[in-house]
Amino acid sequence: VLRDDFRQPPGDVVVAVGEPAILECVPPRGHPEPSISWKKNGARLSDKDERLTIRGGKLMLASARKSDAGVYVCVATNVVGERDSEPAELVVF
């Protein structure tokens, strides 16, 4: 089971260059509990990037760069399928 609604979809975030940026997401309830990943501009983010931390539903960028700006989507996945959140925009000025 994977319910439709995200309990908390990510919201738009505005940060200055060099500041930490945090996008929060609480996935829909599901059985089994869904895992969370993130997409930026449609491409899945790699957890190999040392500036990124994904913990719980939070995507944390240690130090925002201009190149981090874009549209982020929280993805909940379990054996039943995958569901994308509403998009959130990260603005870096």
BELVEN-V210725 format. One record per pair of residues at least 12 apart in sequence whose ideal C-beta (glycine too) atoms are under 7 Angstrom apart, sorted by the first residue. I is the first residue (numbers start at 1). J is the second residue. D is the distance in Angstrom with one decimal. If there is no record, write none. Layout:
BEGIN
i=[I,I]
j=[J,J]
d=[D,D]
END
This chain:
BEGIN
i=[1,1,1,2,2,2,2,2,2,2,2,3,3,3,4,5,6,6,6,6,6,6,7,7,7,8,8,8,9,9,9,9,10,10,10,10,10,10,10,11,12,12,13,13,14,14,15,15,16,17,17,17,17,18,18,19,20,20,20,20,21,21,21,21,22,22,23,23,23,23,24,24,25,25,25,26,27,27,28,28,30,30,30,32,32,34,34,34,35,35,36,36,36,36,36,37,37,38,38,38,38,38,38,39,39,39,40,40,41,41,51,57,59,64,65,66,68,68,69,69,69,70,71,71,72,72,72,73,73]
j=[30,31,80,28,30,34,76,78,80,81,83,28,29,30,28,28,25,26,27,28,74,85,26,27,28,24,25,26,25,74,85,86,23,24,25,72,74,85,88,88,88,89,88,90,91,93,64,92,93,64,65,66,92,63,64,64,60,61,62,63,61,64,68,90,58,60,59,72,88,90,57,58,57,74,85,57,57,76,76,83,76,78,80,78,79,76,77,78,77,78,54,57,74,75,76,75,77,54,59,72,73,74,75,72,73,75,70,72,70,71,63,74,72,92,92,92,90,92,90,91,92,90,87,89,87,88,90,85,87]
d=[5.6,4.8,6.2,6.0,4.2,6.2,6.7,5.6,4.6,5.8,5.9,4.1,5.3,6.3,6.4,5.7,6.6,6.5,6.1,5.7,6.9,4.8,3.9,7.0,6.7,6.3,6.4,3.7,6.5,6.8,4.3,4.6,4.5,6.1,4.9,6.1,5.3,6.0,3.7,5.6,5.4,4.7,6.9,5.1,4.5,7.0,4.8,5.9,5.9,6.1,6.5,6.3,5.9,5.4,6.7,5.6,6.6,6.4,6.0,6.7,4.3,4.6,6.7,5.9,5.8,5.2,4.4,5.5,5.9,6.8,6.2,5.3,3.9,3.4,5.9,5.3,6.0,3.7,5.7,6.3,6.9,5.0,6.9,5.2,6.5,3.8,5.7,4.4,5.4,7.0,6.6,5.0,6.3,7.0,6.1,4.8,6.6,6.5,4.9,6.0,7.0,6.0,6.6,7.0,4.6,6.0,5.0,5.4,4.7,5.7,6.5,6.5,6.9,4.8,6.7,5.4,6.1,5.6,5.6,5.9,4.5,6.1,4.7,5.5,6.9,5.2,5.9,5.7,5.2]
END
